[in-house]
Amino acid sequence: MIETVANRLLLSIPVLFGVLILGFALVTLAPGDPARVMAGPAAPPEVVAQIRDRMGLDDPVVVQFLRYLGRVAEGDLGRSLISNRTVTAELGAAIVPTVELMVACLVWSIPLGIAMGTLAAVWRGSIVDRIIMTISVAGVSLPIFFICLVLIQVVGVQWRLLPFIGRGGPLWTVEGLRHIALPALSLGLIFIGPVARMTRSSVLEVLRLDHVRTARAKGLSERRVILRHGLRNALIPVVTLIGLQAGYLLGGAVVTETIFSYPGIGRLAVGAILSSDFPLAQGAILVLALAFILINLIVDVLYALLDPRVQRR
């Protein structure tokens, strides 16, 4: 297991380096002048030129990138051009709400998606199967912003059941749960569909295997056959799918946090890009990439636990 984790971490280094290059290039090529943003729109050209010289913006791009890599290696992501706070402090304040949103989304969507897919496989061709597949296709097809706006209009405005602006507090408080309910529900609805469809296909394939027929021939109950001999083997491709969907989920979190004014990394990144706060935008891109790598590392560990043969590769 330790060797598996070490190999995945080594493979993540080139990915992280590529993200650093891409993030630096996007910010460098984006329109706008960081020195002008820091000085303000009314600053004279002399002041802007001094700030550009102090920030090293007139140096060659390669020199700027190497200097940026050195700062990142030291844990220095710079300062926000707008708030003048360190980027690390800004990101640290936004990480916890995003983690809470991810946990609140996955804690109900993954079990529900697996349960729906298993029921659809067991009752293949029935009305239950058709309803579940219809819901799954709708979840895959509908864009996340549409789901968010519909839930805000129906649950928040018309029924007035849940708040839909901001964060009410930590996840373990009542107000925190009420404020995170709609964002987590919106984000989870786009996750259920792929998980349910993959679980259905995988369970149908596993139930045709010889060891499942043998378990049935021994007189085991159908429930035990499905849960113990079928579902565990069927979860291997489902876990892989969850890892592949992590990037899409993080992208959906950016949209969800922006629509619900939820103070997470996604909303912080959007605000930084719109205000030309380049150091903060680079830091947000880096954190999102690290989150994607971490999620895939967890998925690889779960994959190895479900299929011990992976640990020997």
N, C-alpha and C positions, 0 to 999 in steps of 0.2 A: 504493500500500500504506500509506504514512504517513497519507494522508487517511482511509483506511478505519479504521485504528487510532484516529485522533483522533476520528472520529465515534462510534465505539463507546465511547470513554472519556467523551465528553460525555453520551451516553445513560445511562452508568452513574451519573452524579452524582445524578439524581433517585432512582434505585434505592437508592443508598447512604444518601441522606437519609431515605427511607422506612424503611430498616432501622434507622437511628438512632432514629426516632420509635417504631417498633414495639418495639425492644429496651428503650427507656426506659419505654414504657407498660407492657409486660409486667412489668418489674421493679418499677415503682411500684405497680401494682395487685396484685402477688403478696402473699399473707399473710406477715406477719413484719415485724419492726422492725429495720432495720440498726443503730440505736443500741443496741438490746438485745443483738444478736449481738456487737457489738464490746465492749460492757461486760461481757457474761457474764450467765448466768442468776441469779447471786447478787447482782448489783449493786443498790444502792438506787435508788429512783426519781429522786433528785436527780442522781446521776451520769449516769443515762440521759438526763435532761433536758438536762444540760450538753453531752453528746455530740450530742444532736439539734440543739441550738443551734449547736454548732461545725460540724456537717456541713450546716447549712442545710436540714434536713428539715422545718422548720416554715414555710418560705417557700412562696409559691404554686407550683403545679406548673410553670407557664410559666417562672417565674424559675429553678427548678431545671433545667429542660430547656435554657434558654439558657446557664446556667452549665456544664452538661454539654457542650454543643456547643463552648463556648470551650475547655474542657479537652481535648476530643478534637482540636480544630484545633491545639492546641499539642503534641499527642502525649502528653498526660497522661491516662491511663485510670484514675487513682486507685490505691488500695492495697487489697489483699485484707483483708477483715474478719477472716479466720481466721489467716492466716500473717503478716499485716502487711507482706508483701513487695509491691513494686509489681506492678500487674497486667501491665505490660509484661514484667517479668522472668518472671512465671509463664507467660504466653503464649509467650514466647520459648523457654522450656525445653520446652514441649509441641508447638511447631510442627514441629520436626524429626522426631519420631516419626510424626506424622500425615502429613507429606510422604513419608516413607519408606514408610508403609503404602499411600498412594495410588499411588506409583511401583511398588511391588511388586505391587499389584493390577492396574494398567492394563497393565503391561509384558507380561503373558501373556494377560490376558483379551481385550483388543482384537484382537491378531493371531489368537488362537484363534477368537474369535467371527466374524471376517471369513472365516477359512479354512473354518469349518463352514458358514457361509451360502453361500459360493461353491460348495463341494462339493454342498450340497443343491440349488442351482440347476442345476448342470451335470447331476446325476443326478436330475432331478426325477421324482417318482413311484416311485423305486426304494426298496429297503429302507434304503439309506443316508440318503435324504431323510427317511424316516419316523422313523428313529432320532434324527437330528439335531433334527428338529422336536419330538420328544418330550422330548428333553433341554432344548431351549429353553423349551418350555412349563413344564416342571418348574422351571427356573431363575427364570422370571417369577412363578410361582405360590407357591413356597415362601417363607415369611418368613425374613428374615435371621437372626433369633434361633434359629429351628429348625435352620437349616443349621449355625450355630455350635455349638449343643449336640450335634448328631449327630456332627460332626467331632471335638469334644472327647471324646465318649464312645467313638467307634470308634478314631480315630487316636491320641488322647492317653492315654486310660485303658486300653482293651483291648489295643491293639497297642503302646502306649508308644513310638511312633516319634518324636514331636515334643513339645516342651514347649508348654503352653497358658496359662501365666500370666506376665505381665510382659514386659519387653523385655530381651533378653540383651545388647544393645550396638548399635553402629552397623550399618547395613545391609551394609556391606562386610566384616564379620567373620563367622566361622562361627557363633558363638552368636547373633549378630544375625539371620542368615538362618534359623536353626532356630526362633527364637522368633517371627519374623514370618511364617513359612510358613503356619500355620493361619489367622491373621487375614486374610492376603492371599488365601488360597484361598477362605475363606468369603465375603469381600466380592466377589471376582471371579466367583463362581458366579452371583450375582444380576445380573451385568453381561453375561455371555456370551449369555444368552437373547435380550434385545432386539436386541443387535448382530447375532446370527446371523439372526434373523427379518427384520430390515430389510435386511441384505446379500442374503439370498436373494431377496426381493421386488424389490430394486433391480437385481440382476444379471439376473433373468429379464426385467425390462422393457428393460434396455439391450441384451440379446442379440437382441431383436426389431427393433432399429433398423436403418436402411439402411446406415449406415457399417460395422456389424458384418457384414452380408451382403456388402458390397463387399470387406471384408478377407478373408472366406472365399473369395469368388470369385477373388481374386488368388492363391489357393493357399497362404495362410499356415497354419501349423499351428494346431490348435484351442487348444493351450496358449497360444500367442502372442496369438491373437485374444481369449481370455478375459482374460489378464493385462494386455495392453497397450491393447486397444480397449474391453474391457468393464468390467473391474474399476475402472479409474481413474474413469470417468464414474459408475459405480455407487456410489463412495465418497462422493459429495457428500451425499446424504441420510443416509448412515451417520454422517458427521461431525456433521451437524446433530443426529442422535439422541444422539450421545455428549454433546454440550453440554446437551441437555435432561435427560439422565440424571445430570448432574453433581450436581444437588441431591439426587436420590435416593441417589446414591453417598455424599454427605457425611452424609446422614441415616443410612445404613447403617453408616458409619464410627463414628458416635456409639454405636450399639448394639454394634458389634463391639468397639470399644475398651473398653466397659464390661464386656462378658462376659469378654473375655480379660485384663482388668486391664492393658490396654496404655496407657501414660502419654501419650496424645495429647490434642488439643484437645477431642475429643468426650467423653472420660472426664472431663476437667477441667471442661467445661461442666455435665455431669450432677452432679458432686460439688459444684460451686458452687451450683447450683439447689437441691439437697437440703439443703445447709447454710446456705441463705439468704445466701450471699456475693454480694451484688448487684453490686458493681463488677466482680468477676471474671466473673460471668455475663454482664454487658453486654459486657465485652471479648471473651469467647469468641463471643458472638453476632455481634459486629462482624467478628471474624477469619473466621468461617465464611462470612459474607456476602461479604467481600473475596475469599475463595477461590473462591466461586461466580462472582463477576464476572470474576476472572482466568481461570478455566477457560473461560468463555464467550468471553472475548477471544481466547484461544488458538484456540478452535474457529472463530471468525470469520476469523482470519488463515489457518488451514488451508483454510477454505472458499474464501477469495479465491485461494489458491494453486492449488487444484484447479479452480476455475472463474474465469478472469480477468475474465469479464464482471461479476462482483460488484464489482471494483475501480472500475468506471466508473459505478456507481450513486451 
